Amino acid sequence: MNTTNPQLNKHGELQHLLTIEGLPRDVITRILDTAAPFTELVHQEEKKLPLLRGKSVFNLFFENSTRTRTTFEIAAKRLSADVINLNINTSSTAKGETLLDTVDNLAAMQADMFVVRHASSGAPFLIAQHLAATKQDHIRVVNAGDGRHAHPTQGLLDMYTIRHYKKDFTKLTVAIVGDILHSRVARSQIHALSTLGVPEIRAIAPKTLIPTAAERMGVKVFHDMREGLKGVDVVMMLRLQNERMLGALLPSPQEYFKNYGLTPEKLALAKPDAIVMHPGPMNRGVEIDSAVADGGQAVILPQVTFGIAVRMAVMSMLAGN
């Protein structure tokens, strides 16, 4: 394991995908380039490739997420892997087994890859370190979302989507709107956009939902959505989690929508060819108006399609193909 970057081996190739932070630009670009031919599979009658034939991919979801788990499962099956889905909430960890005991038991079942989603920040890193320490680092780890920390494949599929529609990152102004404070998606997006050379990244949110060190991450902070959307090329909406709406951070969903919901009238302040993105699932009428979500500038469904291709790219690269 490369000690300076645990995600890369000594040849600079991807060994695990834990975070976008610290990933070199050429590695991110290689992932996006690798994903491109996989997007064509959708239109073919035979949708399977033999790149992961004989490999076992374990989906370890310690936190629910139907959409992310399903796209990882489809991606692995299209690469001909054997996929094992474990709903860990109802399994051994609920009976008191530690995270690393679970990992050791699954490793003993000849696992080749763990796709990990966990409510604790850093859990996938802990697993990767443990595998290295126990000489099992032939097993690859993909972070499918950890706590408030990172969601690298979501960040990568968002970059793929932007590149597909906008081609050149170095000429763009990108706005990220919503609960940036609690969002692992936003963190991954900001790291990826910065690494790929986006000159202006804007964070638009109420004061209560902006991290204190936001400017240090290289973003321009706006509390007025209309001001923040002026002249942008890409609008990336974030899902507002229900527990935040019930908490003290926001007055009410209606109030939030009035100030930070994306409506056709607010979108008109962006460039006429601006695209609208959302990681899903959407809260219509809270962070986004249905007229925008279903409108011509939304690329929310293509994001899902590209997400499968990007996850196929990551898995095939980790498997050495």
Secondary structure in CASP SS format (residue, H / E / C, confidence):
PFRMAT SS
TARGET T0000
AUTHOR 0000-0000-0000
METHOD secondary structure of the structure
MODEL  1
M C 1.00
N C 1.00
T C 1.00
T C 1.00
N C 1.00
P C 1.00
Q C 1.00
L E 1.00
N C 1.00
K C 1.00
H C 1.00
G C 1.00
E C 1.00
L E 1.00
Q C 1.00
H C 1.00
L E 1.00
L C 1.00
T C 1.00
I C 1.00
E C 1.00
G C 1.00
L C 1.00
P C 1.00
R H 1.00
D H 1.00
V H 1.00
I H 1.00
T H 1.00
R H 1.00
I H 1.00
L H 1.00
D H 1.00
T H 1.00
A H 1.00
A H 1.00
P H 1.00
F H 1.00
T H 1.00
E H 1.00
L H 1.00
V H 1.00
H H 1.00
Q C 1.00
E C 1.00
E C 1.00
K C 1.00
K C 1.00
L C 1.00
P H 1.00
L H 1.00
L H 1.00
R C 1.00
G C 1.00
K C 1.00
S E 1.00
V E 1.00
F E 1.00
N E 1.00
L E 1.00
F E 1.00
F C 1.00
E C 1.00
N C 1.00
S C 1.00
T H 1.00
R H 1.00
T H 1.00
R H 1.00
T H 1.00
T H 1.00
F H 1.00
E H 1.00
I H 1.00
A H 1.00
A H 1.00
K H 1.00
R H 1.00
L C 1.00
S C 1.00
A C 1.00
D E 1.00
V E 1.00
I E 1.00
N E 1.00
L E 1.00
N E 1.00
I H 1.00
N H 1.00
T H 1.00
S C 1.00
S H 1.00
T H 1.00
A H 1.00
K H 1.00
G C 1.00
E C 1.00
T C 1.00
L H 1.00
L H 1.00
D H 1.00
T H 1.00
V H 1.00
D H 1.00
N H 1.00
L H 1.00
A H 1.00
A C 1.00
M C 1.00
Q C 1.00
A C 1.00
D C 1.00
M E 1.00
F E 1.00
V E 1.00
V E 1.00
R E 1.00
H E 1.00
A C 1.00
S C 1.00
S C 1.00
G C 1.00
A H 1.00
P H 1.00
F H 1.00
L H 1.00
I H 1.00
A H 1.00
Q H 1.00
H H 1.00
L H 1.00
A H 1.00
A H 1.00
T C 1.00
K C 1.00
Q C 1.00
D C 1.00
H C 1.00
I C 1.00
R E 1.00
V E 1.00
V E 1.00
N E 1.00
A E 1.00
G E 1.00
D E 1.00
G C 1.00
R C 1.00
H C 1.00
A E 1.00
H C 1.00
P H 1.00
T H 1.00
Q H 1.00
G H 1.00
L H 1.00
L H 1.00
D H 1.00
M H 1.00
Y H 1.00
T H 1.00
I H 1.00
R H 1.00
H H 1.00
Y H 1.00
K H 1.00
K C 1.00
D C 1.00
F H 1.00
T H 1.00
K H 1.00
L C 1.00
T E 1.00
V E 1.00
A E 1.00
I E 1.00
V E 1.00
G C 1.00
D C 1.00
I C 1.00
L C 1.00
H C 1.00
S C 1.00
R H 1.00
V H 1.00
A H 1.00
R H 1.00
S H 1.00
Q H 1.00
I H 1.00
H H 1.00
A H 1.00
L H 1.00
S H 1.00
T H 1.00
L C 1.00
G C 1.00
V C 1.00
P C 1.00
E E 1.00
I E 1.00
R E 1.00
A E 1.00
I E 1.00
A C 1.00
P C 1.00
K H 1.00
T H 1.00
L H 1.00
I C 1.00
P C 1.00
T C 1.00
A C 1.00
A H 1.00
E H 1.00
R H 1.00
M H 1.00
G C 1.00
V C 1.00
K E 1.00
V E 1.00
F E 1.00
H C 1.00
D C 1.00
M H 1.00
R H 1.00
E H 1.00
G H 1.00
L H 1.00
K C 1.00
G C 1.00
V C 1.00
D C 1.00
V E 1.00
V E 1.00
M E 1.00
M E 1.00
L C 1.00
R C 1.00
L C 1.00
Q C 1.00
N H 1.00
E H 1.00
R H 1.00
M H 1.00
L H 1.00
G C 1.00
A C 1.00
L C 1.00
L C 1.00
P C 1.00
S C 1.00
P H 1.00
Q H 1.00
E H 1.00
Y H 1.00
F H 1.00
K H 1.00
N H 1.00
Y H 1.00
G C 1.00
L E 1.00
T C 1.00
P H 1.00
E H 1.00
K H 1.00
L H 1.00
A C 1.00
L C 1.00
A C 1.00
K C 1.00
P C 1.00
D C 1.00
A C 1.00
I E 1.00
V E 1.00
M E 1.00
H C 1.00
P C 1.00
G C 1.00
P C 1.00
M C 1.00
N C 1.00
R E 1.00
G C 1.00
V C 1.00
E C 1.00
I E 1.00
D C 1.00
S H 1.00
A H 1.00
V H 1.00
A H 1.00
D C 1.00
G C 1.00
G C 1.00
Q C 1.00
A E 1.00
V C 1.00
I H 1.00
L H 1.00
P H 1.00
Q H 1.00
V H 1.00
T H 1.00
F H 1.00
G H 1.00
I H 1.00
A H 1.00
V H 1.00
R H 1.00
M H 1.00
A H 1.00
V H 1.00
M H 1.00
S H 1.00
M H 1.00
L H 1.00
A C 1.00
G C 1.00
N C 1.00
END
